[in-house]
Amino acid sequence: MSIKVMIIDGQAAFRSLIMHHVTSHWPDAIISAYDPIVAGRLPVEFSGAGNDIVLLGSEQGDVDPYETLKRFVSISGFPPVVFFGSANFDPDKAEKLGARAFFLRDKLPHNALVASLDEILRSEGKTQATAFLFIGDEDKDLYPLIKGYRILKKLALSEHSAVYLARKDSTDVNIVLKVLRQAASFADGINAFDRFLEEYSLIAELDHPNIVNIYDLGVGDNHAHIAMEYVAGGDLRLRIQKGITAKHAVRYLREIASALARIHSVGILHRDLKPGNIMFRGDGSLALIDFGLAKRMRLDQQDTGSGQIFGTPYYMSPEQGQGNNVDIRGDLYSLGIIFYEMLTGEKPYHAGDAMGIIYQHNEAPVPVLPHRFAEHQALLNMLLAKKPDDRLQSAEEVLEWL
């Protein structure tokens, strides 16, 4: 069962940031967002019904947020309320008025926020404890047993999945195993299994030199697994740190755009395009990996609803950061950010927190390249236009431009 969360605050970037924190931990969360400045004060009849938790921000227009908090908690059966205030707000006062927790809106620690929300939801019987699902970093006996594969070491770990370097018994070839464990602590685990396998089965159908090869998908015991090509040449992030020539940046851009054109042609969005998801093979070719956020475009609204955001703030399109509908042009915006970073070695937008970066994607001008890269400015402008309609409209158009 998916948790239902309502966010009430007058600042769009803050609402988007909260959505990002929530959906990165509970991917199936159903989120509604309300802007009291634009839409006005919620009516007195509002009871919070249908929500499991309400996240109340201090930006309430001309209404005292403490009064709003006090009114909410006085309503019988109202969901638990978490309050987000700036530094001049008193956490003790908020909690005395009935807030279940208080966080500074300008400094949101992800782990502390998620742990607090999880504890509140568990106390209300809305979810079960979310423990790490893969335990035993060094003890191979605790690794999941996947028939036909021998796990060599762990590469990455999260609450819901783990990535291992493994060897396929029949070929003695190293591969990567991405494993999702279904457990009682993972809300809506069965749907997550289906979605996990569906997303990668779409990629497995593709045959493209710049998309990671998927060898096998399956379910065994309480694990779903995906066996994929082991791309051992490091990621684009490391190459950017070492410095990339303009010639190589254009080549990489062409290969990434070609991969995007292929996945877009079958109705898949990547939605988490970033240098860490672009790997290099031994022959120097690159491969697009990690489609954990990919969805068929036709399922986009049905699966996630409006108001959710995905991806990494540095590479998010303006519409993605605002939780609006996203299409292939969102991936092209991320591609433009990566192109700028490959050329300059720097990210175009910086801020003290994720909310500030989301704001800059929406409001800051398109970055200007150093003079030595001026020939690429026109392409960058067409990739990083704030409005999707003003961008290049497909990855094929990027390839034609190049």
C-alpha positions as CSV (number, residue, x, y, z in Angstrom):
1,M,0.0,0.0,0.0
2,S,1.4,3.4,-1.0
3,I,1.7,6.1,1.5
4,K,-0.3,9.3,0.9
5,V,1.5,12.6,1.6
6,M,0.2,16.2,1.4
7,I,2.6,19.1,1.2
8,I,1.3,22.6,2.0
9,D,3.6,25.5,1.3
10,G,3.7,28.6,-0.8
11,Q,7.1,28.1,-2.3
12,A,7.2,25.8,-5.4
13,A,10.9,25.0,-5.1
14,F,10.5,23.9,-1.5
15,R,7.5,21.7,-2.4
16,S,9.6,20.1,-5.1
17,L,12.5,19.5,-2.8
18,I,10.2,17.8,-0.2
19,M,8.7,15.6,-3.0
20,H,12.2,14.6,-4.0
21,H,13.1,13.6,-0.4
22,V,9.9,11.5,-0.1
23,T,9.9,9.8,-3.5
24,S,13.6,8.9,-3.3
25,H,12.8,6.8,-0.3
26,W,9.1,5.8,-1.0
27,P,9.0,5.6,-4.9
28,D,5.3,4.8,-4.8
29,A,4.2,7.6,-2.5
30,I,1.1,9.4,-3.7
31,I,1.8,13.1,-3.2
32,S,-0.5,16.1,-3.4
33,A,0.8,19.6,-3.2
34,Y,-1.1,22.7,-2.2
35,D,0.0,26.3,-2.6
36,P,-1.8,28.5,0.0
37,I,-0.5,31.7,-1.5
38,V,-1.9,31.0,-5.0
39,A,-4.9,29.0,-4.1
40,G,-5.8,30.7,-0.8
41,R,-6.3,29.3,2.7
42,L,-7.6,25.8,2.9
43,P,-11.3,25.8,3.8
44,V,-12.4,25.2,7.4
45,E,-14.0,22.0,6.2
46,F,-10.5,20.6,5.3
47,S,-10.0,17.5,7.5
48,G,-6.9,16.0,5.9
49,A,-8.9,12.9,5.1
50,G,-7.2,10.6,2.6
51,N,-3.7,11.5,3.7
52,D,-1.3,9.5,5.9
53,I,0.8,12.5,6.8
54,V,0.8,16.3,6.2
55,L,4.0,18.2,5.7
56,L,3.3,21.9,6.6
57,G,5.7,24.6,5.5
58,S,5.9,28.0,7.1
59,E,5.2,29.9,3.8
60,Q,1.5,30.4,4.2
61,G,1.0,33.9,2.8
62,D,-0.8,36.2,5.1
63,V,-1.9,33.4,7.4
64,D,0.1,32.7,10.6
65,P,1.5,29.2,10.0
66,Y,1.4,28.5,13.8
67,E,-2.4,29.1,13.6
68,T,-2.7,26.8,10.7
69,L,-0.8,24.1,12.6
70,K,-2.9,24.7,15.7
71,R,-6.1,24.4,13.6
72,F,-5.0,21.2,11.9
73,V,-4.1,19.3,15.0
74,S,-7.3,20.3,16.8
75,I,-9.3,18.5,14.2
76,S,-10.3,15.0,15.3
77,G,-8.7,12.3,13.1
78,F,-6.4,14.8,11.3
79,P,-3.2,13.1,10.0
80,P,0.1,13.7,11.8
81,V,1.7,17.0,10.9
82,V,5.4,17.7,10.4
83,F,6.3,21.4,10.4
84,F,9.1,23.1,8.3
85,G,10.1,26.5,9.4
86,S,13.0,28.9,8.9
87,A,15.6,29.8,11.5
88,N,13.3,32.3,13.2
89,F,10.7,29.7,14.0
90,D,10.7,28.0,17.4
91,P,10.7,24.2,17.2
92,D,9.6,23.9,20.8
93,K,6.5,26.0,20.0
94,A,5.7,24.0,16.9
95,E,5.9,20.8,18.9
96,K,3.8,22.2,21.8
97,L,1.2,23.1,19.3
98,G,1.1,19.5,18.1
99,A,3.7,19.1,15.3
100,R,5.1,15.6,15.4
101,A,8.5,16.9,14.2
102,F,10.2,20.1,13.2
103,F,12.8,20.7,10.5
104,L,14.6,23.8,9.2
105,R,13.4,24.3,5.6
106,D,16.8,25.6,4.5
107,K,18.8,22.7,5.9
108,L,17.0,19.4,5.3
109,P,19.1,16.3,6.3
110,H,17.7,13.5,4.1
111,N,18.4,10.6,6.4
112,A,17.0,12.3,9.5
113,L,13.9,13.5,7.6
114,V,13.1,10.0,6.2
115,A,13.8,8.3,9.5
116,S,11.4,10.8,11.3
117,L,8.7,10.3,8.7
118,D,9.1,6.6,8.8
119,E,8.8,6.5,12.6
120,I,5.7,8.6,12.5
121,L,4.1,6.5,9.8
122,R,4.9,3.3,11.6
123,S,3.4,4.7,14.8
124,E,0.2,5.3,12.9
125,G,0.3,1.8,11.4
126,K,0.8,3.2,7.9
127,T,4.1,1.4,7.1
128,Q,6.5,-1.0,8.7
129,A,10.1,-0.5,9.6
130,T,12.4,0.2,6.7
131,A,15.6,-1.5,7.5
132,F,18.5,-2.1,5.2
133,L,17.6,-5.1,3.1
134,F,21.1,-6.4,2.3
135,I,23.2,-7.0,5.4
136,G,26.8,-8.2,5.7
137,D,29.2,-6.1,3.7
138,E,32.0,-8.6,4.1
139,D,30.2,-11.8,4.9
140,K,29.4,-13.6,1.7
141,D,27.1,-16.0,3.5
142,L,24.6,-13.2,3.8
143,Y,24.7,-12.3,0.1
144,P,21.6,-13.3,-1.9
145,L,21.8,-16.6,-3.6
146,I,21.1,-16.2,-7.4
147,K,21.2,-19.5,-9.2
148,G,23.8,-19.6,-11.9
149,Y,25.9,-16.7,-10.5
150,R,28.6,-16.4,-8.0
151,I,28.8,-13.0,-6.2
152,L,32.3,-11.6,-5.9
153,K,31.7,-8.3,-4.1
154,K,29.2,-5.6,-3.4
155,L,29.4,-2.5,-5.5
156,A,26.5,-0.4,-4.2
157,L,23.7,-0.6,-1.6
158,S,20.4,1.1,-0.8
159,E,17.4,0.3,1.3
160,H,15.6,-1.4,-1.5
161,S,18.3,-2.8,-3.8
162,A,21.9,-3.7,-4.1
163,V,24.4,-4.0,-6.9
164,Y,27.0,-6.8,-7.0
165,L,29.9,-7.8,-9.2
166,A,29.3,-11.4,-10.0
167,R,30.4,-14.2,-12.3
168,K,28.1,-16.3,-14.5
169,D,28.9,-19.9,-13.9
170,S,28.3,-21.1,-17.4
171,T,30.6,-18.6,-19.1
172,D,33.0,-17.6,-16.4
173,V,32.4,-14.0,-17.4
174,N,32.1,-11.1,-14.9
175,I,28.7,-9.4,-14.9
176,V,26.8,-6.9,-12.7
177,L,23.8,-8.2,-10.7
178,K,21.2,-5.6,-9.6
179,V,19.1,-7.2,-7.0
180,L,15.8,-6.1,-5.4
181,R,14.6,-7.9,-2.3
182,Q,11.0,-8.2,-1.6
183,A,10.4,-8.0,2.2
184,A,7.6,-7.0,4.5
185,S,9.5,-3.8,5.3
186,F,9.3,-2.7,1.7
187,A,5.8,-1.2,1.2
188,D,4.0,-2.4,-1.9
189,G,6.8,-4.9,-2.6
190,I,4.9,-6.9,-5.2
191,N,4.2,-3.9,-7.4
192,A,7.9,-2.9,-7.0
193,F,9.0,-6.3,-8.2
194,D,6.7,-6.0,-11.3
195,R,7.9,-2.5,-12.0
196,F,11.6,-3.3,-11.5
197,L,11.4,-6.2,-14.0
198,E,9.3,-4.3,-16.5
199,E,11.6,-1.3,-16.7
200,Y,14.6,-3.5,-17.4
201,S,12.8,-5.8,-19.8
202,L,12.2,-2.8,-22.0
203,I,15.9,-2.0,-22.0
204,A,16.8,-5.7,-22.7
205,E,14.8,-5.5,-25.9
206,L,17.1,-2.9,-27.3
207,D,20.3,-3.5,-29.2
208,H,22.5,-0.4,-29.3
209,P,26.2,0.1,-28.8
210,N,25.7,2.9,-26.3
211,I,23.2,1.1,-24.0
212,V,24.3,-1.4,-21.4
213,N,23.5,-5.0,-22.4
214,I,20.9,-6.8,-20.3
215,Y,21.5,-10.6,-20.2
216,D,19.0,-12.0,-17.8
217,L,16.0,-11.0,-15.6
218,G,14.4,-13.3,-13.1
219,V,12.9,-13.9,-9.7
220,G,14.2,-16.4,-7.1
221,D,13.2,-16.9,-3.5
222,N,12.4,-13.4,-2.4
223,H,14.7,-11.6,-4.8
224,A,14.3,-10.1,-8.3
225,H,17.5,-9.8,-10.2
226,I,18.9,-8.3,-13.4
227,A,22.2,-9.5,-14.9
228,M,23.8,-6.9,-17.1
229,E,27.1,-6.1,-18.8
230,Y,30.0,-5.3,-16.5
231,V,31.3,-1.9,-17.8
232,A,34.7,-1.6,-16.2
233,G,36.2,1.6,-17.7
234,G,34.9,4.0,-15.0
235,D,32.2,6.6,-15.4
236,L,31.9,10.0,-17.1
237,R,32.1,11.8,-13.8
238,L,35.7,10.6,-13.4
239,R,36.6,11.7,-16.9
240,I,35.2,15.1,-16.3
241,Q,37.3,15.5,-13.2
242,K,40.4,14.6,-15.2
243,G,39.5,17.0,-18.1
244,I,37.9,16.3,-21.5
245,T,38.9,17.9,-24.8
246,A,36.1,19.6,-26.8
247,K,36.5,17.0,-29.5
248,H,35.9,14.2,-27.0
249,A,33.0,16.1,-25.4
250,V,31.3,16.3,-28.8
251,R,31.9,12.6,-29.4
252,Y,30.5,11.6,-26.1
253,L,27.5,13.9,-26.6
254,R,26.8,12.2,-29.9
255,E,26.9,8.8,-28.4
256,I,24.7,9.7,-25.4
257,A,22.2,11.4,-27.8
258,S,22.2,8.3,-30.0
259,A,21.4,6.1,-26.9
260,L,18.6,8.5,-25.9
261,A,17.2,8.5,-29.4
262,R,16.9,4.7,-29.2
263,I,15.2,4.5,-25.8
264,H,12.9,7.4,-26.7
265,S,11.9,5.6,-29.9
266,V,10.3,2.8,-27.8
267,G,8.6,5.2,-25.4
268,I,11.1,5.1,-22.5
269,L,12.3,8.2,-20.6
270,H,15.5,7.9,-18.6
271,R,14.8,10.7,-16.1
272,D,18.0,10.3,-14.2
273,L,20.6,11.2,-16.8
274,K,23.9,12.2,-15.1
275,P,27.6,11.5,-15.5
276,G,27.5,8.7,-12.9
277,N,25.1,6.8,-15.1
278,I,27.3,6.9,-18.2
279,M,30.1,4.3,-18.1
280,F,33.0,3.5,-20.4
281,R,34.0,0.1,-21.8
282,G,37.5,-1.0,-22.3
283,D,37.4,0.0,-26.0
284,G,36.5,3.6,-25.1
285,S,32.8,3.5,-26.1
286,L,30.3,4.6,-23.5
287,A,27.2,2.9,-22.3
288,L,24.1,4.4,-20.7
289,I,23.2,2.5,-17.5
290,D,20.9,2.6,-14.5
291,F,17.4,2.9,-15.8
292,G,15.9,2.6,-12.3
293,L,13.8,5.7,-13.0
294,A,12.9,5.0,-16.5
295,K,9.2,4.6,-17.4
296,R,7.2,4.1,-20.6
297,M,5.9,7.6,-21.4
298,R,2.4,6.3,-21.7
299,L,2.5,5.0,-18.1
300,D,4.1,8.1,-16.7
301,Q,1.0,9.7,-15.2
302,Q,-0.6,6.4,-14.3
303,D,2.4,5.2,-12.4
304,T,3.5,8.4,-10.6
305,G,0.8,11.0,-10.8
306,S,1.5,14.7,-11.1
307,G,3.5,16.4,-8.4
308,Q,6.3,13.9,-8.0
309,I,9.9,14.7,-9.0
310,F,12.7,12.3,-9.8
311,G,16.4,12.4,-10.6
312,T,19.3,14.5,-9.3
313,P,18.8,18.2,-8.8
314,Y,22.0,19.3,-10.7
315,Y,20.7,17.7,-13.9
316,M,17.0,18.2,-13.5
317,S,15.0,20.1,-16.1
318,P,12.9,23.0,-14.8
319,E,9.7,21.1,-15.3
320,Q,11.1,18.1,-13.6
321,G,12.2,20.1,-10.6
322,Q,8.7,21.6,-10.3
323,G,7.0,18.2,-10.4
324,N,5.3,18.9,-13.7
325,N,4.8,16.6,-16.6
326,V,8.1,15.4,-18.1
327,D,8.7,14.1,-21.6
328,I,11.7,13.4,-23.8
329,R,12.7,17.0,-23.7
330,G,13.5,16.7,-20.0
331,D,16.2,14.1,-20.9
332,L,17.6,16.6,-23.5
333,Y,17.9,19.3,-20.8
334,S,19.9,16.9,-18.7
335,L,22.0,16.2,-21.7
336,G,22.7,19.9,-22.1
337,I,23.9,20.2,-18.5
338,I,26.2,17.2,-19.0
339,F,27.6,18.8,-22.2
340,Y,28.3,22.1,-20.4
341,E,30.1,20.1,-17.6
342,M,32.1,18.1,-20.1
343,L,33.4,21.2,-21.8
344,T,34.1,23.3,-18.7
345,G,34.7,20.8,-16.0
346,E,32.1,22.7,-13.9
347,K,28.3,22.3,-13.2
348,P,26.5,25.4,-14.5
349,Y,24.3,26.0,-11.4
350,H,25.5,26.0,-7.8
351,A,23.6,26.7,-4.6
352,G,23.9,25.9,-0.9
353,D,21.1,23.4,-1.1
354,A,19.0,21.4,-3.5
355,M,16.2,23.9,-3.4
356,G,18.5,26.6,-4.6
357,I,19.6,24.5,-7.5
358,I,16.0,23.7,-8.5
359,Y,15.3,27.5,-8.4
360,Q,18.3,28.3,-10.6
361,H,17.2,25.7,-13.2
362,N,14.0,27.7,-13.4
363,E,15.2,31.3,-13.1
364,A,18.9,31.6,-13.9
365,P,19.9,32.4,-17.5
366,V,21.3,29.8,-19.7
367,P,25.1,29.6,-18.9
368,V,27.5,31.2,-21.3
369,L,30.4,29.0,-22.4
370,P,34.0,30.3,-22.3
371,H,35.0,32.0,-25.5
372,R,37.1,29.0,-26.7
373,F,33.9,26.9,-26.8
374,A,31.7,29.6,-28.4
375,E,30.9,27.5,-31.4
376,H,28.8,25.2,-29.1
377,Q,26.8,28.0,-27.5
378,A,23.9,27.8,-29.9
379,L,23.4,24.1,-29.3
380,L,23.7,24.6,-25.6
381,N,21.0,27.3,-25.8
382,M,18.7,24.9,-27.6
383,L,19.2,22.2,-25.0
384,L,18.9,24.3,-21.9
385,A,16.0,26.5,-22.8
386,K,13.7,26.9,-19.8
387,K,10.6,26.0,-21.7
388,P,10.4,22.6,-23.3
389,D,8.8,24.0,-26.5
390,D,11.9,26.2,-27.0
391,R,14.4,23.3,-26.9
392,L,15.4,20.9,-29.5
393,Q,12.5,18.5,-29.6
394,S,14.2,15.1,-30.0
395,A,17.6,13.4,-29.6
396,E,17.5,12.9,-33.4
397,E,17.6,16.7,-33.7
398,V,20.6,16.8,-31.5
399,L,22.4,14.3,-33.8
400,E,21.3,16.3,-36.9
401,W,22.8,19.5,-35.3
402,L,26.0,17.8,-34.6
